[in-house]
């Protein structure tokens, strides 16, 4: 079980101080892996004992063991990102565009610290094996939901974008069954209706996939597959959708590879239909 999965399992039991620690670890895993319990606690604004308590709650005998797990999970994949960060740090720009590009590049360079190719493949398989796919995106995530609906329809999948009105969402979920899958998004906080959506899917046996920001490990109820990585930008200010959109595109490509011949046939048929309708 990965560290993020362990955090997700304990999400409902975490105190506010422990949640702040978790957010700091997720945001800067390398710093946490190389630092002490005291340094992590100071960065989160909590007592050092909170760091030790969090480590034990996650199943580690000590904070040192927790830190070792961080090193095993994140440091091994950090070398390339470190070199890349050094390269872009030497570039300067006084423009908004240049600064944004650097932040996006840094965030994209860290994705593989948090999400593995196997996780992308598993998410794609869940969606491609489903009879129907229901996609839920609230607020800014609506554009990503629309993207995924269009992409999977091109594979010939019966795909639906869920509405955000509570009554309408309830009506759409009335026919959900075990052959279906639910794909949803969560960034700063769980979207409205998230808990009800996950509970409904669990009741009927439908599979769930969540694409999230750094707070994804704290989501409850926990989805079947969680793909969580920090976005670029200030957590308390403007953040972009570049990282989650990249995750979406990776899932789409992996989905096409799971049924390559059939996917190509569907896309070829789509081209014929487009010519007919235009």
N, C-alpha and C positions, 0 to 999 in steps of 0.2 A: 504494500500500500504506500503510495506517495505521501509526502508531507502535506500537500494540499488536501488530499483525501482524508487524512487524519484530522486536519483542522475542520474540514467540512462535517465529519462525523460528530465532532464536539461543539459545533457552532451554537447549538441551543444552550449549552452549559457555560459559555464564556461570559465572564464579567466585563463591564465596560473597559476596565484597564487592560484585561487580556485581549479584548478586541483591538484596542489601540496598538498593542504589541504585535498582534497578527498582521495588522495593516502595514506596520513598519517593516515586518519581515517580508511580506509579499512585495512591497514596494522596492526594498533594497536587500534582497536575499544574500548578496555577496558581502555587504557590510555586516549583516547579522552573523554570517558564517565565520567571519574573521574577527569579530569583536567579542567583548565579554558580556555577561549578563547585565552588568552595571551600565555599560555603554548603550545597550539596547533599551534598557529601562529608562535611562535619561533621555534618549531620543524620543521615546513615546510619552515621557512625562509621568512615569509611574515608579513605584518603589521596586528596587531590585528583587525583592522576594516575589513579586508578581511574575517575573520572568522564570524563576525556578518553579513556581506553581504551575505556570502554563506548560512548561516542559513535561512535568509529571502528568498533567491532565491529558497530554497528547500521547502518553504511553512510554515516555523516556525515564530512565532511572535518575537522570540528573540533567542539568542544563548543558553540561559538557557533551552528553550523548546526543542531546537535541542539536547542538552546534555541529557535531560530527555528521549528523544526518543532513543538515543544511549544506555542509561542504560536499558530501557525496552527491547530493542532488543538483547543486548549482555550480560549484566551482569548476567541475570537470568540463562544463560547456561554456565557460566564461572566456577562455583565452581569445577566441576569434572576436567576440564582442568587444573585449578590452582593446585589442589592436585597432578595431574599427572606430571605437570611440576616440582613441588617440588621434587617428587620422582626421576625423571631422572636427576635433577640438582645435586643431591647428588652422582650420579655416575660419575666417571672420566675415561677418556681414552686418551691416547696420540696418538692413531692411527686414520688414516683417516676414517676407517670403523666405529669406535666407535663414532666419531664426527658426521659423516653422519647419522648414525642410530638415534642419539639423535635429530638431526634437523628434520629428517623425522617424528619421533614420535611426536614431538611438532606440526609440521604442520598438521599431520593427526588428532591430538587431537583437533584441532580448526575447523575442517570442519563443524561441526554442528552449529558453530556460524554464518556461512555464508549460508549454504544450509540446507533446511528442508527436512524431509522424503516426505512431500507432493510435493515439487518441483521435487524430483527424480521420484515420481510416475507419475506426470503430463508429464514429459519429456518422460518417458517410454511409456505412453499411446499414445502420439503424434506419436512416431516412430512405435508402433505396429499397429496403426490404418491406417497408411499410405499405399498407394498402392505400392509405391516405396520409398526407402530411399537413398538419396545421401549424401555421407560423404566427407567433405573437411578438409584436414589437410595439412598445409604448413610447411616446415622445420622439426623441431623435432616432430611436431604433426602428421607427416605422419604415424609414427608407431602406434599412437593411432587410427588414421583413419582406418588403416588396421585391427587393433584389433576389432573395432566395425563392420566393414564390415563382418569379419569372424563370429563374434558372432551372428549377426542378420540373416545371411544366414543360420545358424544352426536352426533358428526358422522358416525357410522356407520363409523369407522375400526377396523380390526382392531388393537387396542392391548393390549400386555401389560406388566405390571410385572415386572421382572427381580428374582429373589431375590438375596440377599447371600451365601448359602452358595456357596463356590467350585465344588463339584461340581454343584450345582443350576444355577448360572450357566452352567457349561460345557455342561450338557445343553440348556438353553434356547438357547444360541448354536449348537448343532449344525446347525440348519436355517436359519440366517441366510443370506440371499442378497442379490444386488445390487439387488433391488427394495425392500428394507427400509430403515428408518432407525432410528438409535439416538439417543435423547435422554438425556443424563446430567447430573449436577450435581457440582460440586466447590467447596468453600469454603476451609477452612483448609489443606487438603492434598488431593492426588488420592485418591479413595476406593479402598478395597481392590478390586483387580481392574481398575482403570481402564486400565492399559497393555495388559493382555491383551484387554480389551474393544475398545479402539481398534485394536489390531493385527488382531484377528479381523475387525472390520468392514472394515478396509482390504484385507485379503486377498480378501474376497468382493465388494468394491465397494459395500458398503452406506454410505449417507451418515450422518454423525454431527453432532450439534448438542450443544454444551456450554453450560450456564448456570453461571457461576462468580462467585466473589468477586474481590477485587483481585489475587489470585495467579494468576488464570486464564491470563495471558500466559506463565506459566512452565510450563504443562502440557506434558508430552511423553508419547506422541506427540500432535501437534496435531490437534484435531478439524476437520472441514470448516467448521463455523461456530461461532465462539466469541462468546458474549454475556457479557462480564465487567464488573461494576461493584461498587464497594466497598459493603459492608453497613454499617449503623449499629452503633455500639458499639465497645468496645475490642478490638483484634485479639487481645490476650492474655487477654481475659476474655469476658463474655457478648456475643453478637451475635445479632441477630434475623433472621428470614426475610422481612421486609417487602419489601426490595428485590428479591430473587429471585422472590418471589411476584408482584410487580408485573410483572416481566419475563415470567413465565409467563402472566399474564392478558393482556398485550399480544400475545403470540404466539397465544393462543386467539382473540382478537378478529380479529387479522390473518388467521388461518386461516379463520375464518368468512367473511371478505370475499373470500378467494381463490375460493370457490365458494359465493357467497351464496345462490343459489336452491336448490342442492342441500342446503346446510347447513340452510336453513329447512325444507325438506321432511323431512329426517331428524329435526329437532327436533319437528316436528309429528307425525311418526309415533311418536316416542318418547313424546309426551304421550298418544297413543292407547293405546299399549302399557301405560303406567303405569296408566291408568284401568282397563284390562283386568285387569292383574295385582293391582291393589289391590281 
